[in-house]
Amino acid sequence: KILNQKWDKDINSQTTMGETDKQLPSLVSQLEEQNRNMQALINHILLQPGNSVSLPDFNPGMEGSDPKSWINTVECCLAEDKRMGPTLVISLSKALKGEAISWFTSVVSPELTWETF
């Protein structure tokens, strides 16, 4: 009886493997399509203008930090890159340090523009 169970299991495994072998070309094709789509998405994200400029850090707790100079520098950085909304929020979140980021997180909104900041 044990031998018959093992034989039945082996036969079922072979049937499953045969079905998998038939599906393999379709699965490979699907994976290749997913890879092409993922690569296109990555390329699209990397080519976005929002990824081309990083803002200088600003930490008001550092000796010699000058808010007016930082604002002037950021305005130069943003002269051709009109960031707004989530893109601006992310850029400012990366640039602001110390008390500045604490303040920023309390006033930030999804509709943020440089002018309202």
MODELLER restraints for C-alpha pairs under 7 A, 6 or more apart:
rsr = mdl.restraints
at = mdl.atoms
rsr.add(forms.Gaussian(group=physical.xy_distance, feature=features.Distance(at['CA:50:A'], at['CA:83:A']), mean=6.88, stdev=0.5))
rsr.add(forms.Gaussian(group=physical.xy_distance, feature=features.Distance(at['CA:50:A'], at['CA:87:A']), mean=6.51, stdev=0.5))
rsr.add(forms.Gaussian(group=physical.xy_distance, feature=features.Distance(at['CA:53:A'], at['CA:77:A']), mean=6.97, stdev=0.5))
rsr.add(forms.Gaussian(group=physical.xy_distance, feature=features.Distance(at['CA:54:A'], at['CA:91:A']), mean=6.83, stdev=0.5))
rsr.add(forms.Gaussian(group=physical.xy_distance, feature=features.Distance(at['CA:55:A'], at['CA:74:A']), mean=6.25, stdev=0.5))
rsr.add(forms.Gaussian(group=physical.xy_distance, feature=features.Distance(at['CA:55:A'], at['CA:77:A']), mean=6.94, stdev=0.5))
rsr.add(forms.Gaussian(group=physical.xy_distance, feature=features.Distance(at['CA:55:A'], at['CA:91:A']), mean=6.60, stdev=0.5))
rsr.add(forms.Gaussian(group=physical.xy_distance, feature=features.Distance(at['CA:55:A'], at['CA:95:A']), mean=5.85, stdev=0.5))
rsr.add(forms.Gaussian(group=physical.xy_distance, feature=features.Distance(at['CA:56:A'], at['CA:95:A']), mean=5.85, stdev=0.5))
rsr.add(forms.Gaussian(group=physical.xy_distance, feature=features.Distance(at['CA:57:A'], at['CA:95:A']), mean=4.20, stdev=0.5))
rsr.add(forms.Gaussian(group=physical.xy_distance, feature=features.Distance(at['CA:57:A'], at['CA:96:A']), mean=5.76, stdev=0.5))
rsr.add(forms.Gaussian(group=physical.xy_distance, feature=features.Distance(at['CA:57:A'], at['CA:97:A']), mean=6.96, stdev=0.5))
rsr.add(forms.Gaussian(group=physical.xy_distance, feature=features.Distance(at['CA:58:A'], at['CA:70:A']), mean=6.85, stdev=0.5))
rsr.add(forms.Gaussian(group=physical.xy_distance, feature=features.Distance(at['CA:58:A'], at['CA:95:A']), mean=5.97, stdev=0.5))
rsr.add(forms.Gaussian(group=physical.xy_distance, feature=features.Distance(at['CA:58:A'], at['CA:96:A']), mean=4.98, stdev=0.5))
rsr.add(forms.Gaussian(group=physical.xy_distance, feature=features.Distance(at['CA:58:A'], at['CA:97:A']), mean=5.85, stdev=0.5))
rsr.add(forms.Gaussian(group=physical.xy_distance, feature=features.Distance(at['CA:59:A'], at['CA:65:A']), mean=6.77, stdev=0.5))
rsr.add(forms.Gaussian(group=physical.xy_distance, feature=features.Distance(at['CA:59:A'], at['CA:96:A']), mean=6.18, stdev=0.5))
rsr.add(forms.Gaussian(group=physical.xy_distance, feature=features.Distance(at['CA:59:A'], at['CA:97:A']), mean=4.62, stdev=0.5))
rsr.add(forms.Gaussian(group=physical.xy_distance, feature=features.Distance(at['CA:59:A'], at['CA:98:A']), mean=5.60, stdev=0.5))
rsr.add(forms.Gaussian(group=physical.xy_distance, feature=features.Distance(at['CA:59:A'], at['CA:100:A']), mean=6.42, stdev=0.5))
rsr.add(forms.Gaussian(group=physical.xy_distance, feature=features.Distance(at['CA:60:A'], at['CA:98:A']), mean=6.96, stdev=0.5))
rsr.add(forms.Gaussian(group=physical.xy_distance, feature=features.Distance(at['CA:60:A'], at['CA:99:A']), mean=6.69, stdev=0.5))
rsr.add(forms.Gaussian(group=physical.xy_distance, feature=features.Distance(at['CA:60:A'], at['CA:100:A']), mean=6.47, stdev=0.5))
rsr.add(forms.Gaussian(group=physical.xy_distance, feature=features.Distance(at['CA:61:A'], at['CA:98:A']), mean=6.57, stdev=0.5))
rsr.add(forms.Gaussian(group=physical.xy_distance, feature=features.Distance(at['CA:84:A'], at['CA:112:A']), mean=5.89, stdev=0.5))
rsr.add(forms.Gaussian(group=physical.xy_distance, feature=features.Distance(at['CA:84:A'], at['CA:113:A']), mean=4.67, stdev=0.5))
rsr.add(forms.Gaussian(group=physical.xy_distance, feature=features.Distance(at['CA:84:A'], at['CA:114:A']), mean=6.78, stdev=0.5))
rsr.add(forms.Gaussian(group=physical.xy_distance, feature=features.Distance(at['CA:85:A'], at['CA:110:A']), mean=5.04, stdev=0.5))
rsr.add(forms.Gaussian(group=physical.xy_distance, feature=features.Distance(at['CA:85:A'], at['CA:111:A']), mean=4.71, stdev=0.5))
rsr.add(forms.Gaussian(group=physical.xy_distance, feature=features.Distance(at['CA:85:A'], at['CA:112:A']), mean=4.86, stdev=0.5))
rsr.add(forms.Gaussian(group=physical.xy_distance, feature=features.Distance(at['CA:85:A'], at['CA:113:A']), mean=6.25, stdev=0.5))
rsr.add(forms.Gaussian(group=physical.xy_distance, feature=features.Distance(at['CA:86:A'], at['CA:110:A']), mean=5.84, stdev=0.5))
rsr.add(forms.Gaussian(group=physical.xy_distance, feature=features.Distance(at['CA:93:A'], at['CA:101:A']), mean=6.67, stdev=0.5))
